[in-house]
């Protein structure tokens, strides 16, 4: 994910994003949500929105405000006073409010309770345009199964299984979650 997002340059192999090697051209097309928090603990939500508006020309503040409200958060809230799930919602609102062609979300529902997972997934899909690509890394296949079109399962940087979700379910006569568990057993 970090290679695709253009934040890790020490890699081997070939990677292109919409025909571009990772760099300034590809970064303009990609919105990346890393698996670790990247926002200052003392920051207010409003400051985070200002930061993204200053940094990303394609940031849609109205869309971000909509998602912040959808998640039940307020502009004046401080990150240090939030739960992990609430902080994750702020970061998702920021990442999903860019007018990007590709959204890379690294473990967006890890470490949050099952009820919050569904709200987060609903928020992710809320304003996703039909011509965007959404790539999500997760070990929580069960929670994502209903929204997946394609699947790539990897181990140690190598693809071990890939295909269209419906085709894989049919081939294996199993859910993606069952296929995942069997593949990594």
C-alpha positions as CSV (number, residue, x, y, z in Angstrom):
1,X,0.0,0.0,0.0
2,X,2.8,2.4,0.9
3,X,4.5,1.8,-2.5
4,X,1.2,2.4,-4.4
5,X,0.6,5.5,-2.3
6,X,4.1,6.8,-3.3
7,X,5.3,7.1,0.3
8,X,7.8,4.2,0.2
9,X,10.3,4.3,-2.6
10,X,12.7,1.5,-1.6
11,X,11.1,-1.5,-3.3
12,X,11.8,-4.0,-6.1
13,X,9.6,-4.8,-9.1
14,X,7.4,-2.7,-11.3
15,X,4.5,-0.6,-10.1
16,X,2.3,1.8,-12.0
17,X,-0.8,3.7,-11.0
18,X,-2.9,4.8,-13.9
19,X,0.1,4.5,-16.1
20,X,2.4,6.4,-13.8
21,X,5.3,5.1,-11.6
22,X,4.8,6.2,-8.0
23,X,5.6,9.9,-7.8
24,X,4.0,13.3,-8.0
25,X,1.7,12.3,-10.9
26,X,0.4,9.2,-9.1
27,X,0.1,10.9,-5.8
28,X,-2.3,13.4,-7.3
29,X,-4.6,10.5,-8.2
30,X,-4.4,8.5,-4.9
31,X,-5.8,9.1,-1.5
32,X,-4.1,7.0,1.1
33,X,-5.2,6.0,4.6
34,X,-2.3,4.4,6.5
35,X,-2.8,1.8,9.2
36,X,-1.4,4.1,11.9
37,X,-2.7,7.4,13.1
38,X,-0.9,10.4,11.5
39,X,-2.7,13.3,13.1
40,X,-1.5,15.2,16.1
41,X,-3.3,14.2,19.4
42,X,-4.0,17.8,20.4
43,X,-5.6,18.7,17.1
44,X,-9.3,19.5,16.8
45,X,-11.3,18.1,13.9
46,X,-11.6,21.6,12.4
47,X,-7.8,21.9,12.3
48,X,-7.5,18.5,10.5
49,X,-10.0,19.7,7.9
50,X,-8.0,23.0,7.5
51,X,-4.8,21.0,7.1
52,X,-6.2,18.8,4.4
53,X,-7.8,21.8,2.6
54,X,-4.4,23.5,2.6
55,X,-2.5,20.4,1.5
56,X,-4.7,18.8,-1.1
57,X,-6.1,20.8,-4.0
58,X,-8.8,18.1,-4.6
59,X,-10.0,18.1,-1.0
60,X,-13.8,18.6,-0.7
61,X,-14.5,20.3,2.6
62,X,-18.2,20.0,2.2
63,X,-17.9,16.2,1.7
64,X,-15.6,16.0,4.7
65,X,-18.1,17.9,6.9
66,X,-20.9,15.6,5.7
67,X,-18.9,12.5,6.7
68,X,-17.8,14.0,10.0
69,X,-21.5,14.6,10.8
70,X,-22.5,11.2,9.5
71,X,-20.0,9.7,11.9
72,X,-21.5,11.7,14.8
73,X,-18.5,13.8,15.3
74,X,-18.1,17.6,15.7
75,X,-15.6,20.1,14.4
76,X,-14.6,21.2,17.9
77,X,-13.7,17.7,19.2
78,X,-10.0,17.1,20.1
79,X,-8.5,13.8,18.8
80,X,-6.9,13.1,22.2
81,X,-10.4,12.9,23.7
82,X,-11.6,10.4,21.1
83,X,-11.7,6.6,21.1
84,X,-9.7,4.7,18.5
85,X,-12.8,4.2,16.4
86,X,-13.7,7.9,16.5
87,X,-10.1,8.9,15.4
88,X,-10.4,6.3,12.6
89,X,-13.6,7.9,11.5
90,X,-11.9,11.4,11.3
91,X,-9.0,9.9,9.2
92,X,-11.5,8.1,6.9
93,X,-13.5,11.3,6.5
94,X,-10.3,13.1,5.5
95,X,-9.1,10.4,3.1
96,X,-12.5,9.8,1.5
97,X,-13.1,13.6,0.9
98,X,-10.5,13.9,-1.8
99,X,-11.6,13.9,-5.4
100,X,-9.2,11.0,-6.0
101,X,-9.4,8.2,-8.6
102,X,-7.9,5.6,-6.3
103,X,-8.5,5.2,-2.5
104,X,-6.0,3.0,-0.6
105,X,-7.3,2.2,2.9
106,X,-4.9,0.2,5.0
107,X,-6.9,-1.7,7.8
108,X,-9.6,0.9,8.2
109,X,-11.8,-1.2,10.5
110,X,-9.0,-2.9,12.6
111,X,-9.3,-2.5,16.3
112,X,-12.9,-1.0,16.3
113,X,-16.0,-2.7,17.6
114,X,-18.3,-4.6,15.2
115,X,-21.0,-1.9,15.3
116,X,-18.5,0.9,14.5
117,X,-17.2,-1.2,11.6
118,X,-20.5,-1.1,9.8
119,X,-20.8,2.6,10.3
120,X,-17.2,3.1,9.0
121,X,-17.9,0.9,5.9
122,X,-21.1,2.9,5.2
123,X,-19.1,6.1,5.5
124,X,-16.5,4.9,3.1
125,X,-19.1,4.0,0.5
126,X,-21.2,7.1,1.2
127,X,-19.7,9.4,-1.5
128,X,-17.5,7.0,-3.5
129,X,-17.9,7.7,-7.2
130,X,-18.6,4.9,-9.6
131,X,-15.4,5.5,-11.5
132,X,-13.1,5.3,-8.5
133,X,-11.1,2.3,-7.4
134,X,-11.2,1.4,-3.7
135,X,-8.5,-0.9,-2.3
136,X,-8.8,-2.1,1.3
137,X,-6.4,-4.2,3.2
138,X,-7.9,-6.2,6.0
139,X,-7.9,-9.5,7.9
140,X,-11.6,-8.9,8.7
141,X,-12.9,-10.5,5.5
142,X,-16.3,-11.3,7.0
143,X,-17.1,-7.6,7.6
144,X,-16.2,-6.6,4.1
145,X,-17.4,-9.6,2.1
146,X,-20.7,-8.1,0.9
147,X,-19.0,-5.1,-0.7
148,X,-16.1,-6.9,-2.4
149,X,-15.9,-7.1,-6.2
150,X,-12.4,-8.6,-6.4
151,X,-10.0,-10.2,-4.0
152,X,-6.3,-10.5,-3.8
153,X,-4.9,-12.6,-1.0
154,X,-1.2,-12.2,-0.3
155,X,1.4,-13.9,2.0
156,X,4.9,-12.4,2.5
157,X,4.4,-10.0,-0.5
158,X,3.3,-12.7,-2.9
159,X,-0.1,-13.2,-4.4
160,X,-1.5,-16.6,-3.3
161,X,-5.1,-16.2,-4.6
162,X,-6.9,-13.6,-6.6
163,X,-10.1,-13.3,-8.6
164,X,-13.6,-11.9,-8.8
165,X,-15.4,-12.4,-5.5
166,X,-18.4,-14.2,-7.0
167,X,-16.1,-16.5,-9.1
168,X,-14.0,-17.4,-6.0
169,X,-17.1,-18.2,-4.0
170,X,-18.4,-20.4,-6.8
171,X,-15.1,-22.2,-7.4
172,X,-14.6,-23.0,-3.7
173,X,-18.2,-23.4,-2.7
174,X,-17.4,-21.2,0.3
175,X,-17.6,-17.7,1.5
176,X,-14.6,-15.4,1.0
177,X,-14.0,-15.5,4.8
178,X,-13.9,-19.3,4.7
179,X,-11.5,-19.2,1.7
180,X,-9.3,-16.7,3.5
181,X,-9.2,-18.9,6.6
182,X,-8.3,-22.0,4.6
183,X,-5.7,-20.2,2.5
184,X,-3.9,-18.9,5.6
185,X,-4.2,-22.1,7.7
